[in-house]
């Protein structure tokens, strides 16, 4: 009995459902809060190609 057989014996067969059905991703409150927080950032790229995030509120400070 290999590891897969042991797990199948312990947990039962895998429930695969309908593989042709689209995946439904439901957002919870934490994800909404994260998206709102990430919306306050802008991705910048320096001359060497490195990417970094800058808060949009700080962008005007760079231009002055």
VENDA-V198959 format. One record per run of one state. SS is the DSSP state (helix for helix, strand for strand, loop for the rest). FROM is the first residue (numbers start at 1). TO is the last residue. If there is no record, write none. Layout:
ss=SS from=FROM to=TO
ss=SS from=FROM to=TO
This chain:
ss=loop from=1 to=2
ss=helix from=3 to=11
ss=loop from=12 to=28
ss=helix from=29 to=38
ss=loop from=39 to=40
ss=strand from=41 to=45
ss=loop from=46 to=50
ss=strand from=51 to=55
ss=helix from=56 to=63
ss=loop from=64 to=64
